[in-house]
Amino acid sequence: MRILKFNVVNQILERDKACNFSGIVSDSKNYLEAEFIFNNEWDGYKKIAVFVNGDKEYPTAIINGKCKINNDALTSRSFRVYVVGKKEEEQIKTTSIRVRQVLK
């Protein structure tokens, strides 16, 4: 299992500088996990990571700061990720990040 770490400050999603994002190979199955560290603006929100491959989106619940990355999001040269938070009638969204992969 490999963990890709992200930081969320307000509505900005960033790669964790201590995490190595190189050498990710496409078509991995049940291998990649995402971990998110949120600032206190996100307290009380239900959080969903959305992984995007082409025009398809794969929303995944973030539980205890982590989630598996959907296998279908990992079939191309890159995928995007962003986070959505929901609390009652409020919804917030982050910027998105492209994660590059090496084609197998």
C-alpha positions in Angstrom: 0.0 0.0 0.0 1.2 3.5 -0.9 -0.2 6.6 0.7 -0.3 9.9 -1.1 -0.5 12.7 1.5 -2.3 16.0 0.9 -2.8 19.2 3.1 -6.1 21.2 3.0 -5.9 24.8 4.2 -9.2 26.5 3.9 -10.1 25.8 0.2 -6.6 25.1 -1.1 -5.5 21.4 -1.7 -1.7 20.9 -1.8 0.6 17.9 -2.0 2.4 17.3 1.3 6.0 18.3 0.6 7.3 15.4 2.5 5.4 12.9 0.3 7.0 11.4 -2.8 4.5 11.6 -5.7 7.0 10.2 -8.3 6.9 6.7 -9.9 3.2 6.1 -9.6 2.2 3.5 -12.3 -1.2 3.5 -13.9 -3.6 0.6 -13.5 -2.7 -0.2 -9.9 -5.4 -2.0 -8.0 -6.3 -1.5 -4.3 -2.8 -0.1 -3.8 -3.1 3.7 -3.6 -4.6 5.5 -0.6 -5.0 9.2 0.0 -4.5 10.9 3.4 -5.7 14.4 4.0 -4.7 16.8 6.8 -7.4 19.5 7.3 -7.1 22.8 9.0 -9.9 23.8 11.5 -12.1 25.4 8.9 -13.1 21.9 8.0 -14.2 20.9 11.5 -17.7 19.4 11.5 -17.9 18.8 7.7 -18.4 15.4 6.1 -15.6 15.1 3.7 -15.5 13.4 0.3 -12.5 13.1 -2.0 -13.3 13.2 -5.7 -10.9 11.4 -8.0 -11.3 12.4 -11.7 -10.2 10.4 -14.7 -11.1 12.1 -18.0 -14.7 13.1 -17.6 -15.6 10.5 -15.0 -15.7 11.4 -11.3 -15.2 8.8 -8.4 -16.3 10.3 -5.1 -15.0 8.5 -2.0 -15.8 9.2 1.6 -12.8 10.3 3.7 -12.9 8.5 7.0 -10.4 9.4 9.8 -8.5 11.5 7.2 -8.0 8.6 4.7 -9.6 6.9 1.7 -8.7 4.4 -1.0 -8.3 5.8 -4.4 -10.8 4.2 -6.8 -9.2 1.8 -9.2 -11.1 3.3 -12.2 -9.4 6.6 -11.5 -6.0 5.1 -12.1 -6.2 3.9 -15.7 -4.6 6.9 -17.5 -1.6 9.1 -17.6 -2.9 11.2 -14.8 -5.9 11.8 -12.5 -7.2 14.8 -10.6 -8.3 15.0 -7.0 -10.3 17.6 -5.1 -12.3 17.6 -1.8 -15.9 18.5 -1.0 -17.2 19.2 2.5 -20.8 19.2 3.5 -22.4 20.4 6.7 -26.1 21.0 6.9 -26.9 23.4 4.0 -23.2 24.4 3.5 -20.9 23.0 0.9 -17.2 23.8 0.4 -14.8 22.7 -2.3 -11.1 22.7 -2.7 -8.9 23.4 -5.7 -7.9 20.3 -7.6 -4.5 18.7 -8.1 -3.3 16.6 -11.0 -1.3 13.5 -10.1 0.8 12.2 -12.9 1.3 8.4 -13.5 3.6 6.4 -15.6 1.7 4.3 -18.1 2.3 0.6 -17.5 
